Amino acid sequence: MPVFLDFEASSLGKHSYPVEVAWVFEDGRSRSFQIKRIPGWTDWSAEAEALHGISREQLDNEGIDVSVIVDEMVTTLADQELYASAPSWDGKWLSALLRAAGHPRHELRLRKSDEAFMSVAGAVLGSSVSEQELADLVNDVIARSEPAASPHRALPDALLELERWNLVRAEAVARRGIKGHPFS
């Protein structure tokens, strides 16, 4: 079962750290946490705060301790296929979160959401469809599902990836059923 994960962060700088994490399972179960800062996490961007709307004070007062979050993540997600829309960035923040809780930085690994999209389309349409046709289907769904304004919050962003996965699957099913369609 794919799990879509997303982070919000203190900035896009080299020393940025995660401020929020969320994940959602294929069946819609989800979790979301604001992350309490730890000593050493000092990099902050006012622009990032303006995008996600989470202040340092809010994290200090309402954030959950990194060890609590990581323990749940490892327990819940260790045997799952984890996907993110931007795994290089999200992976950086996942590694920072894991290390902050004393876990190996690669205890959980992310893959690009597009891989999950391609996989579900390929499973529905079968081997007679080329990789390029699958990629075109995925790219079309992504373009059509791009929100007018991104909320820049972890749970809505993770839910968007799940929505895209479901849209790709539905589109593949529809194309498989159209007689004479190149995908049938």
PyMOL commands that set and color helices and strands:
alter all, ss='L'
color gray80, all
select helices_A, chain A and resi 46-52+56-62+66-77+87-100+113-125+131-144+154-177
alter helices_A, ss='H'
color red, helices_A
select strands_A, chain A and resi 2-9+18-25+30-34+81-84+110-112
alter strands_A, ss='S'
color yellow, strands_A
deselect
rebuild
show_as cartoon
